[in-house]
Amino acid sequence: MKKTAEDKIKICQKICDYYSTGKYTIESCCKKSGVAKRTFDNWVEAHAEIAGLYKKASDLKTNVFKKHLKKLTETAIEKKLKGWKWVETTKENGIITKEVTKFQVPDTALLIFNICNLDPENWKNKQEFDHTTKGESLKTIEVIIQGKNSPLLEADKIKNESTN
């Protein structure tokens, strides 16, 4: 029996309601509603109202996914910022022989990234090097290492002996 436009809209509304939850693929929603995916695609192309329902469901699904992803990301970042503990167990013949509590330290790079973005006036993750002499002549730097058997001291003794 051929379905009326009203029947198609009801079926598509059901498909789109399932789809917008973000828990199902469009294929599984069609199957759940007893409609082939190709038939659903044909209805979307032929009826503007059904196309609108599908567009709205797709947008809702995208928003659900983004909210879920944001929550997962925030949880992971919080965990990396604080560090975490876990217990590692060793079993022999099904009996726990050793339990060790381990700790993952906070992620330093993430801490630096956050503080630099939260308070950019006071924190910058930027290293500046001035490799120019600004017109001045280069000056030599003497490094003195103190110690009984310092290679520099030995070199100085040889240098001093050869000049005397």
C-alpha positions in Angstrom: 0.0 0.0 0.0 1.3 3.4 -1.0 2.0 5.8 1.9 0.4 9.2 2.0 2.5 12.3 2.5 1.1 12.5 6.1 2.2 8.9 6.8 5.7 9.6 5.5 6.0 12.7 7.7 4.9 10.7 10.8 7.5 8.0 10.0 10.2 10.5 9.3 9.4 12.4 12.5 9.9 9.1 14.4 13.2 8.5 12.5 14.4 12.0 13.2 13.5 11.8 16.9 15.7 8.7 17.3 18.5 10.3 15.2 18.5 13.6 17.1 19.4 11.9 20.4 22.9 11.2 19.0 22.7 7.5 20.0 21.9 6.1 16.6 23.0 6.3 13.0 20.4 7.3 10.4 20.6 3.8 9.0 19.7 2.2 12.3 16.8 4.8 12.8 15.4 3.9 9.5 15.6 0.2 10.2 14.0 0.7 13.6 11.1 2.5 11.9 10.7 -0.2 9.1 11.9 2.0 6.2 14.9 1.4 3.9 17.6 4.1 4.1 17.2 4.7 0.3 13.5 5.3 0.7 14.1 7.8 3.5 16.6 9.6 1.3 14.0 9.7 -1.5 11.4 11.2 0.9 13.9 13.8 2.0 14.6 14.8 -1.6 10.9 14.9 -2.5 9.3 16.6 0.5 10.6 20.0 1.9 8.9 19.3 5.2 10.7 16.0 5.7 14.0 17.6 4.6 13.4 20.3 7.3 12.8 17.6 9.9 16.0 15.8 8.9 18.0 19.1 8.9 16.7 19.9 12.4 17.5 16.4 13.7 21.0 16.6 12.2 21.6 20.0 13.9 20.3 18.6 17.2 22.6 15.5 16.9 25.6 17.7 16.2 24.8 19.9 19.3 24.4 16.8 21.4 27.8 15.5 20.2 29.5 18.8 20.8 28.2 19.0 24.3 29.3 15.4 25.0 32.7 16.1 23.5 33.1 19.3 25.5 32.3 17.5 28.7 34.8 14.7 28.0 37.4 17.2 27.1 36.8 19.3 30.3 37.0 16.1 32.4 40.2 15.0 30.8 41.8 18.4 31.1 40.8 18.6 34.8 42.3 15.2 35.4 45.6 16.2 33.7 45.7 19.5 35.6 45.3 17.9 39.0 47.1 14.6 38.4 45.6 11.3 39.6 46.2 8.2 41.7 45.6 4.6 41.0 46.4 1.3 42.7 48.5 -1.2 40.7 48.1 -4.8 41.9 50.2 -7.8 41.3 48.6 -11.3 41.3 50.2 -14.7 41.5 48.0 -17.7 41.1 44.9 -15.5 41.5 46.1 -14.1 44.8 47.0 -10.4 45.2 50.6 -10.3 46.4 51.4 -6.7 46.1 49.5 -3.4 45.9 51.3 -0.2 44.9 49.7 3.3 44.8 51.0 5.3 42.0 50.5 9.0 41.2 50.6 10.7 37.8 51.9 14.3 38.3 50.0 17.2 36.6 50.8 18.0 33.0 53.3 20.9 33.2 52.7 21.9 29.6 49.0 22.1 30.2 49.5 24.2 33.3 51.7 26.6 31.4 49.2 26.8 28.6 46.4 27.6 30.9 48.1 30.2 33.1 49.4 32.0 30.0 45.9 32.1 28.5 44.1 33.0 31.7 46.5 35.7 32.8 48.4 36.9 29.7 49.4 40.2 31.3 51.5 38.5 33.9 52.4 35.2 32.2 54.0 34.7 28.8 55.3 31.5 27.4 57.8 33.3 25.2 61.5 33.2 25.3 63.3 36.2 23.8 67.0 36.2 22.9 68.9 39.2 21.7 71.6 37.9 19.4 72.8 41.3 18.3 75.6 43.4 19.8 73.7 46.7 19.2 76.9 48.2 17.8 79.1 47.2 20.7 82.1 45.0 20.3 81.9 41.5 21.5 83.5 40.9 24.9 85.2 37.7 25.9 84.0 36.0 29.0 86.4 34.1 31.3 85.1 31.1 33.0 86.9 30.1 36.2 86.4 26.6 37.5 87.9 26.1 40.9 89.1 22.7 42.0 92.3 20.9 42.6 92.4 19.0 39.3 90.6 21.4 37.1 91.6 21.1 33.4 91.5 24.9 33.1 93.8 25.3 36.0 96.2 22.8 34.5 96.0 24.7 31.2 96.7 28.0 33.0 99.8 26.5 34.7 101.2 25.4 31.4 100.4 28.8 29.8 102.0 30.7 32.7 105.1 28.5 32.6 105.6 29.0 28.9 105.4 32.8 29.2 107.9 33.0 32.1 
